[in-house]
Amino acid sequence: MDNLIYKLFQNFQLSLPELSLSNLVSWIASGSIMFGGIVPYIPQYLQIKRTDNADGFSTYVCLALILANLLRILFWFGHPFEFPLLAQSVIMLATMLVMLHLCTQVKAMQEISTRKRKFTDFDARYFWQWSRFRDYVLFLAVFTLTGALVNYLFLGFFVYVELIGFLAVFTEAMLGSPQFYRNLQNKSTQGMSVQMVCFWLSGDLFKTGYFVVNEAPMQFWVCGVLQVSIDVAILLQVYCYRGQQPRRKVVQAPSSAHIS
């Protein structure tokens, strides 16, 4: 019995990672990768919550991140990568759903008299501008099931797997472009959290370095550089549009066909 306990303890001891400075740094880096991505959205969430106004934030940022992380999870089945990156995708999906829920809630209070737009209307003009949170969830369920089926059929093809990987990181790299376009249209950055963009930049710099050091697939670090470039462009907009109010939209009186 004593020998058995000794062997079990010995095996357990061998399975423990060595506690060293390099391991500690690696654990901190992994934790930052997993949870650091949600930090930029905390000030934006609080700002929308405080002002009851989501006009300054583009929900297409949520679309880009949701699709990117769903594609990254599909990519993992064909080309497994580090667990922190996989965990980051799951955590980011949950975060974007929380952001979407808040934005739809706020916009619903501002559009009480207008006709409700639904995913099942299949109207391309209002894609990703639906009135109810459940419609976003429905779209994502359809996208996920379709992606899983295609993944099952073509997972054995190298070109398909690499294409999924590229689409995942490229979509994520472009997540700042809807916000850049929104600012460009408004000629203002009012309503957008500058803290969010600063966190984007610092996180993307760290993430790109992490990809290079840990020899992640090439798609990851190449698109990381693109992501940093877009962050810098948005911060330049903050400087160029400082003090400017957003352009006012011309609101037309709704016709009887649009009254609920």
Residue pairs with C-beta under 8 A, 6 or more apart in sequence:
17 23
29 210
30 82
30 83
30 84
31 84
32 206
33 84
33 85
33 88
33 207
33 210
34 84
34 87
34 88
34 91
35 88
35 91
36 203
36 206
36 207
37 88
37 91
37 92
37 95
37 203
38 91
38 92
38 95
39 199
39 203
40 195
40 196
40 197
40 198
40 199
40 200
40 203
41 95
41 99
41 196
43 193
43 195
43 196
43 199
44 57
44 99
44 192
44 193
44 195
44 196
45 98
45 99
45 102
47 191
47 193
48 54
48 57
48 102
48 103
48 106
49 102
51 191
52 106
52 109
53 106
53 191
54 102
54 103
54 106
54 107
54 191
55 191
55 246
56 182
56 186
56 189
56 190
56 191
56 192
56 246
57 103
57 179
57 191
57 192
57 193
58 178
58 179
58 181
58 182
59 99
59 100
59 103
59 128
60 128
60 178
61 175
61 176
61 178
61 179
62 96
62 99
62 100
62 103
63 128
63 178
64 171
64 172
64 174
64 175
64 177
64 178
65 92
65 96
65 172
65 175
66 93
66 96
66 97
66 140
67 143
67 171
68 168
68 169
68 171
68 172
68 175
69 88
69 89
69 90
69 92
69 93
69 96
69 168
69 172
70 89
70 93
70 140
70 143
70 144
70 147
71 147
71 164
71 167
71 168
71 171
72 85
72 86
72 89
72 165
72 168
72 169
72 172
73 86
73 89
73 90
74 147
74 148
74 151
74 164
74 168
75 81
75 161
75 164
75 165
75 168
76 86
77 151
77 155
78 151
78 155
78 160
78 161
78 164
78 165
79 161
79 162
79 165
79 217
81 216
81 217
82 214
82 216
85 216
85 220
97 136
97 137
100 133
100 136
101 133
104 130
104 131
104 132
104 133
104 136
105 133
107 131
108 131
108 132
111 131
113 254
113 259
113 260
114 131
114 254
114 258
114 259
114 260
115 254
115 257
115 258
115 259
115 260
116 131
116 132
116 260
117 123
117 126
117 129
117 130
117 131
117 135
118 130
118 131
118 132
118 135
119 130
119 135
119 136
119 138
119 139
120 135
120 138
128 136
130 136
151 164
154 160
155 161
162 219
165 217
165 219
166 219
168 219
169 219
169 220
169 222
169 223
169 224
170 219
170 223
170 226
172 223
172 227
173 223
173 224
173 226
173 227
173 230
174 226
174 230
175 227
175 230
176 197
176 200
176 227
176 230
176 231
176 233
176 234
177 230
179 192
179 197
179 234
180 230
180 233
180 234
180 237
182 192
183 189
183 192
183 234
183 237
183 241
184 237
185 247
186 246
186 247
187 241
187 244
187 246
187 247
188 241
188 244
188 245
188 246
188 247
189 234
189 237
189 238
189 241
190 244
190 245
190 246
191 246
194 235
194 238
197 231
197 234
197 235
197 238
198 235
200 227
200 231
200 234
201 228
201 231
201 232
201 235
204 224
204 227
204 228
204 231
205 228
207 224
207 227
208 221
208 224
208 225
208 227
208 228
210 216
211 220
211 221
211 224
212 221
